């Protein structure tokens, strides 16, 4: 075990609003939406014809031969990993003291479904011999580990839409255990495909604002009618503070604690009492040694679903109590859409940057706030966060009743 704090020294992302961290962050501060109308022929047959694809297609970044050996989810993860690793200064670390944790909610769905089409239309001999290593959910993590030479463990949490945040919590605990010094952690997802879109639409989970794509994702608004499916990846380099100090690394923030709970309520709906989410936030604060009044910012899960937004808002108010009014809440899915297994990681990066720059991004499309929310939601313009030692929470919840809250602390 180690008592050294765990800090963030590198960030990498490719999202619906930017091909890297800098452009993503600028877009979030500017309130720019990445939701578009799908132009593919297959989209015309679907009840939902909007989504939030990656702003920069992986084919524009990766070598063609390299890209062909990866599912789209793996492509996005590798792009984010390379940025994060370079941003951290490519730390010199014993490979056996370096681990990778890259989560996914669904895995290589493009590879799986496309190869099934090949099987049906052209026969078994035309199925790609690379299909299995491309479609397996741990493929992005394994390929990132190959990229950086990680021999301290390769892990893939799969907990639906909380997967990316769980990966960061997993990385936190790996370093705390003393097993490794550095972890490349985060999440990736690429599921903008006819079947997932049709399936989510059949569940009545997606917004049907086909004529207003940029206004479709509207957390906390009375007119919200579901989430918008997005894709992307976000990865962070975590280090023990001791290891980071020895090499003089720049530190963005401290990952101070995490809380993981489950609802045991319903396979897809949140517990309306928000008790599981409340416990996750409280456990994260206890783990971090923080009090509720130190939390000045929350990047909320806030998917833009009628039930989910209310349940989370209730959970936040219960977890923070009288300190709720002091927390500026951002719902960045209003711009990125819902990145499923990558959401918690990308939103974790947004929360880290909010602490680092002392600036909370706005929530867009919140024209008529739901009376049941009762939170101080940042609207219109970014909001300055106070000086001194401050903390933030990043919330992620997923189908199956998964609840993950990650507590972050500013670093001077």
Secondary structure, 3 states (H helix, E strand, C coil): CCCCCEEEEEEEEEECCECCHHHHHHHHHHCCCCCEECCCHHHHHCCCCEEECCCCCHHHCCCHHHHHCCCHHHHHHHHHHHHHHHHCCCCCCCHHHEEEEEECCCCCHHHHHHHHHHHHHHCHHHCCCCHHHHHCCCHHHHHHHHHHCCCCCEECCCCHHHHHHHHHHHHHHHHHCCCCCEEEEEEEECCCCHHHHHHHHHCCCECCCCCCHHHCCCCCECCCCCECEECEEEEEEEEEHHHHHHCCCCCCEEEEEEEEEECCCCCCCCCCCCHHHHHHHHHHHHHHCCCHHHEEEEECCCCCCHHHHHHHHHHHHHHHHHHHHHCEEECCHHHHCECHHHHHHHHHHHHHHHHHHCEECCECCCCCECCCCCCEECECCCEECCCCCCEEEEEEEECCCEEEEEEEEECC
